[in-house]
Amino acid sequence: MNSIETRYGTLGPVDHVSAAPDGTVLSCVPAAPLTIRTPLGTLVAQHTTDDLRRPKVEPLEFHPDGTLRTIALETQTVVPTPLGPMAAELLTFYPGGELRRVFPLNGKLSGYWSEKEEVTLTAPMRIPTPAGDVEALIVGVQFHPGGALRSLTLWPGHSVEIDTPVGRQRARVGMAFHPDGALRSFEPASMIEVQSPIGALAAFDPHALGIHGDENSLCFHPDGSLAGLSTPRDTVTVTLPDGQVRRFAPTMVPNLCDERVQDIQALRICFHPGTVALGDDSRDAFPLEGHGFALGRLLQNLFAPISYACDICG
């Protein structure tokens, strides 16, 4: 076991020290009670394990300039944030010392510790956002470097109502904001129809990853105009100036849990000034002027055999 010299003084004892070529410590694992003075006050780093929930001690991590990057806390601790006090088990920071992320819980799900057991350790939080006050179980909160709210990640299965450029809507998974507070994206809880430069489109991603709320399927530019969406229902036929026709549609893919079941992979559509991009290939971008766009729908009976989830994958 060692002690290390950091911008926060001598820390130790620690194990598994990783350092840059110049000797700057990049990470270490506390081997005993260890306190560190952070921009949020003096905190106690995680140094014990729990065979069920926290099977290993998470390392302290530092940015290349020596400032604190990540700290897992020994116990859930209330810390000050730009939105008020929040309970946290894991914190991350920008190189300048500003708070980046707050995670109320930091348990590890496994066959011995389930999501249902983890959720019993948290409680709904009321958070003021530019889209209205949100009260829900929160997985994580992210801030912009200046302290403005960047994103919220909701607990799986939970949803909230928020104000959006397309009206009051229910969001799942999470929501994200531009630095000026304008809504950047959210994940619709159900299919909604929105107006776009090429017509009315159904916005919904049946397989939204739900890992975090930083990136969501329904997106907006800072001025509130539509930036992009995912649609599992609509097709787009593009007529080029030379008369050629291109067709874009959601695709059918094997279910991850059962290859005999087909799932719909939503079609991604993005809008930039004067252009629309269709699908995952950035080369499939078309100027709005001089092109024809016709919308259609997948055959209704295609939805009958589709499974949006399974007991294994959730």
Stockholm file with secondary structure:
# STOCKHOLM 1.0

chainA/1-314         MNSIETRYGTLGPVDHVSAAPDGTVLSCVPAAPLTIRTPLGTLVAQHTTDDLRRPKVEPLEFHPDGTLRTIALETQTVVPTPLGPMAAELLTFYPGGELRRVFPLNGKLSGYWSEKEEVTLTAPMRIPTPAGDVEALIVGVQFHPGGALRSLTLWPGHSVEIDTPVGRQRARVGMAFHPDGALRSFEPASMIEVQSPIGALAAFDPHALGIHGDENSLCFHPDGSLAGLSTPRDTVTVTLPDGQVRRFAPTMVPNLCDERVQDIQALRICFHPGTVALGDDSRDAFPLEGHGFALGRLLQNLFAPISYACDICG
#=GR chainA/1-314 SS CEEEEETTEEEEEEEEEEECTTSCEEEEEECSCEEEEETTEEEEECCCCBTTTBCSCCCEEECTTSCEEEEEEEEEEEECCTTSCEEEEEEEECTTSCEEEEESCCCCCCSSSCHHHHHTTCCCEEECCTTCCEEECEEEEEECTTSCEEEEEECTTCEEEEEETTEEEEEEEEEEECTTSCEEEEEESSCEEEEETTEEEEECCTTCCCSCSSSCSEEECTTSCEEEEEESSEEEEEECTTSCEEEECCEEEECSSCTTSEEEECEEEEEETTEEEESSCTTCEEESTTCEEEEEECCGGGGTTCCSCCTTTC
#=GC SS_cons         CEEEEETTEEEEEEEEEEECTTSCEEEEEECSCEEEEETTEEEEECCCCBTTTBCSCCCEEECTTSCEEEEEEEEEEEECCTTSCEEEEEEEECTTSCEEEEESCCCCCCSSSCHHHHHTTCCCEEECCTTCCEEECEEEEEECTTSCEEEEEECTTCEEEEEETTEEEEEEEEEEECTTSCEEEEEESSCEEEEETTEEEEECCTTCCCSCSSSCSEEECTTSCEEEEEESSEEEEEECTTSCEEEECCEEEECSSCTTSEEEECEEEEEETTEEEESSCTTCEEESTTCEEEEEECCGGGGTTCCSCCTTTC
//
